[in-house]
Amino acid sequence: MSDYKQIFSNMLEDLKKKNSIDIANVVKAFHFAEEKHSGQFRKDGTPYIIHPVEVAKILEERDFNTDVICGALLHDTVEDCNVTIDELKSTFNHQIAQIVDAVTAIRKENFLPDSNNIFTDTKDFLKQAVEDSTYQKLISIGKNNKFGFYIKFADRLNNLSTIACFPKYKKEAKILETEKWLIPLAKLLKSRYFYYKLTNGCFCVRHEDDKLFFEYLDKYINNMSSYTEQLKNSLTYEINSYLRSTKHTLNKIEIVPKTPYEVYTAISRHFFTNKLSSVKESNFISVPIFDIYIILNEDLTDNLKNLYTLLSEFALKDEFKIIGVDKDDLENLSLKIIDKMHNLFDVSMLSKKQYTELQNGTTDGTDIDALDETIAGGVDADYITVYTPKNKAIKIPAKSTVLDFAFKLHQDIGFSVLYAYINDSPNKSPIYTRLHNGDKVEVVCKLDSFNMNQNIAELRWLAYCKNESTLRTLIKYFERKYT
């Protein structure tokens, strides 16, 4: 049995153990993809079908549903095999077809430049314009079907792990694309797993020649493996004993090595170094190398307080000493502890549901829906919420002005805006006024004798806008007007 068939067989067994529904559709998607990719090979000479199977396996291990797994198996069939979205819709279902559509790249020959978009000058920069448009499509569809983002994350993780045969400039281009689009999207979705895996994938490719650091880290983790297993068993016993007097029950304990990126980031902060080559074996004992997740079956009202009580007041108080609170790049809090062997850990206690959301992310409370799919400069931006006079909430990038808000409402409003009333003030605010989170904004426009919006845009407006979408629209307008 070839490798990809073994991987798929293992995935099916896992799905059966989890009592996943519609496993038959996963088998159907596998055979469909296997047939369509027949005769195709990757750059390293392996059969192409290995790639979608490995992408599907990443998502299956993260407990995504069978529609997402099917989408992963089929994600390159439209782009590379002349399959149509309608064919996927009729063969499988609308959800799977939409997921595949979200991650299907726009072909150069099918690319249609937007006359309002200054970033689609096709003569010299076609490749960049197509890349931007491909991600704009992903964001646009992703607002209605978030699973497309996750397939793109898993797809890029697999690509980064199999990129060794590419020349250096292509590797760097792939890293920059990942840092521009995918890592910010993973951060926006609050997915700890994909954020750190993608960040680490870029880090490992970029530092593939610094082998000593990775060898030191692997050696340290391997040497700790028997100890962490004993620690896990000890924690399980002690926590179960403690939980008998509470309404909570333990689901499992996971002790997970941090990524090389996380370890190096911690070392560089602790020792004030910015060179990977300067890291020594002894540095590893000064930073947390493992995350400990105490996962309960029930929800907790105050995770950190409960964990602090468990570690400082009950059976574990002799095992660990709490030395602080840590915060990761996604603002997740954990307790930093040191054990009797002077090993450092970051510890979290969560419910099973909370743990899944921590690792895979959630759309609740995120700014995904506020993303402007016309952007070309990436998605790593902060957002504020501004309200219309009828209290409709509209999210716009932080530092946006009245002019930016007007264009967000409608292009005709943007070109005709005169001023605004902010927070029911009787005073007029000029269009360059910067807006803040929670502002209520009433835009006043210039109208002609027929009560239609009148275009009054001036060149100086270019200095008034802080939103890239507004700037792009104005530049294109003045370019047509004065050339």
C-alpha positions, 0 to 999 in steps of 0.5 A, a space after each residue: 500500500 502506497 504512503 498516501 493510501 495508508 495515511 487515508 486509511 488511518 484517517 478513516 479509522 480515526 473518523 470511525 472512532 469519532 463517529 463522524 457522519 457522512 464518512 462515505 462522502 470522504 471516501 467518494 472525495 478521495 477516489 474522485 481526487 485520486 482519479 483527477 490527479 492521476 499522472 500529476 506529480 509534485 516538484 519533488 517527484 512524489 504523486 500529487 495526490 499525497 498533498 491533498 491527503 496530507 492536508 485532509 489529515 491535518 484537518 481531521 486531526 484538528 476534529 474538523 467535520 467531513 465536509 471540510 475534510 472532503 474540501 481538503 481532498 478536493 481543494 486542487 481539483 478545480 485549479 489543476 484538473 479542469 473540474 468545475 465548481 458546479 461539478 463539485 456541487 452536483 457530485 458532493 454538495 454546496 458546502 464542499 463546492 463553496 469551500 473549494 471555490 474559496 481556496 481556488 487560485 485565480 488563473 492569470 489568463 482569467 484575471 480581469 483587472 479592476 479599473 478602480 484598483 491601482 494594484 492591478 497594473 497587469 503589464 509588469 505586476 500581473 503575478 502580484 495582482 493575481 495573488 492579491 485577487 486570489 486572497 481577496 476572493 478567499 476573504 470574500 467567500 470566507 465571510 460566509 464560509 469560514 472553513 475555506 480559511 482552514 483549508 488554506 492554512 493546512 494547505 500552506 502548512 503542508 507546502 512549507 514542510 515540502 518546500 526543500 526542493 525549491 530555490 531560495 528566492 521561491 522559498 522566501 516568496 512563499 514565506 512573505 506571502 504567508 506572513 502577509 496573508 495567512 498568519 494575520 488571518 489565523 491570528 484574526 480567527 484566534 487559532 493558536 494551532 494554525 497561527 503558531 504552526 504557520 509562523 513556525 513553518 516560515 521560521 524553520 524554512 528561513 533558518 534551515 541552515 541554522 541546524 544546531 539550534 534545531 538539534 539542541 531543541 530536539 535533543 532537549 525535548 527527547 531527553 524530557 520525554 520520559 519525564 513529561 510522561 511521568 509528570 502527565 500521569 502524576 498530574 492526572 492522579 492528583 487532579 482527579 483526586 482534587 476534582 472529586 470534591 468539585 462538579 468538574 471532571 477531567 477529560 485529559 492532560 496534554 503536555 505539548 512541546 512549543 514550536 521552535 519559533 516560540 522557544 527561540 522568541 522566548 530565548 531571544 527575549 530572555 537573553 537579549 539576542 537576535 541571532 539564532 546561531 548564538 543560542 546554547 543548550 544551556 539556554 533551554 532551561 531558562 524558558 518554558 519548552 512545554 505547554 501543559 493543558 489541563 482539559 476538563 469536560 465542563 466549562 469553567 467560569 474563571 479558568 485562571 483563578 481555578 488553576 491558581 487555586 489548584 496549583 497553589 492551595 491543594 495537592 500540587 502546591 508541593 510540585 509547582 511554584 507559580 512564578 508569573 502569568 504569561 501571554 501569547 501573541 493571541 492574548 491567551 493567558 497562562 500561568 508560568 510555573 517551575 517544578 521541583 526539577 527547575 523545569 519551566 512550563 506554561 499551564 492552562 486549564 480549560 474545558 474541552 470546548 474552550 480548548 478546541 476554540 483555543 487551538 482551532 479558533 473561533 469567529 466569535 468576537 473576531 473582525 473577520 466579517 469586517 475585513 475589506 476584501 478589496 485590500 491589497 496590503 495584507 490583513 494585519 490591521 486593527 478595527 474599530 466599530 462606528 455607528 450610523 445615526 440608525 445605530 447600525 454597527 460598521 467596522 472600519 480600520 483603526 485611524 480611519 477618518 470621516 472620509 474613509 467612513 463615507 466611502 465605506 458606506 457607499 462610493 457615491 457618499 464618499 465622493 460627495 461628503 461635505 462634513 459629519 456630525 459626530 456623537 450628536 454634536 451640533 458642531 460640524 467635523 471636517 472630513 479629515 477628522 479621525 474616528 474612534 471606537 464607538 463614535 456615532 457618525 452622521 455624514 452630510 453630502 453635497 447634493 445637486 438640484 435633482 437631490 443626487 450626490 454631487 462629486 466634489 472630490 479634490 486632490 487634497 483629499 488624498 491626504 485625508 484618508 487613512 484607509 487603503 481602499 479609500 486611497 486606491 479609489 481616489 487615486 484611480 479617480 484622479 488618474 482618469 480625471 487628469 490623464 
